[in-house]
């Protein structure tokens, strides 16, 4: 509950040692600190853009290559057809 209340009071006790950013939760700080690392291990198979986190790659693919994904669903499970009466 104290974390929830802190969000309304703008209390951000977790500070990044490499920049002025502050965070409400420790896990948010850790995720942010990983961004300071130069490693970008996740790469897009469509355009070779690289990302630091898997969720950023997933968001990129959905927003930039969604049309291509719809056209390339050969291996996808077939959808059931809607019944017509």
N, C-alpha and C positions, 0 to 999 in steps of 0.2 A: 504494500500500500504506500510505503514511503517513496518508492520510485514513481508511482503514479502521481502523488501529490507534488513531487519534485518537478515533474514535467510541466505542471501548471505554474510553478514558481520560477521556472527557468533556472533551476539548479542543475548544473552539469559538473559533477565532481571529478570526472575522468578526463585528464588533459593529455594531449599528445605532446611528446617530448621533442618532436621534430617540427612542429608548426603550432599556430595558436588555436587550433581546433579543440573543442571540449565536447564531452558526450555525457548523456544521462546514464548509460549502461556500459559496463566493462566490455561486453562482447562487441558493442558498436565501436569502441576505441580500438580493440584488437583488429577488427575488420578494416578500419581506417588505416591503422599503422601498417598493415600488410600492403596497402596501396603505395606507401613510400618506397617499397622494395621495387627494384627495376624489373623483376621477373614478370613475364607475361605468358604463362604456360598454356592458356586456352586460346586456340586459334579457330577462326571461322573456316569451315570447309568450302564455303562458297566464294569468299573474297580474300581469304588469308589475313584479315584484320585480327590482331591479337588483343587479349584481355587479361586482366589480373585475376578476375573472378569468374566462376562458372555462370553465376546468375547474370552477369553483364553480357556474356556471350549469348546466353539464351534470349535475353531481351533484344539484343542486336539481331539475331536470326529471325525472331518473330516480327520485328519492325522493318527490317531491310530486305528480307528474303522470303517473306510469307507467301507471296504470289508463286514463287518458284517451288515452294514446298507443296502447295496445293496441286500443282501440275505433276509432281514427281511422287505420287503416292502409290507406286506399283506394288510395293511390299506391304502396304497397309491392309488391314483387315477390311473386307468389303462391308459396306453399310447395308443395313436392312432397308428395303424399300418400304415406303409408307403404304398402308393399305388404302385403296380407294373404294368407296361404296357406291 
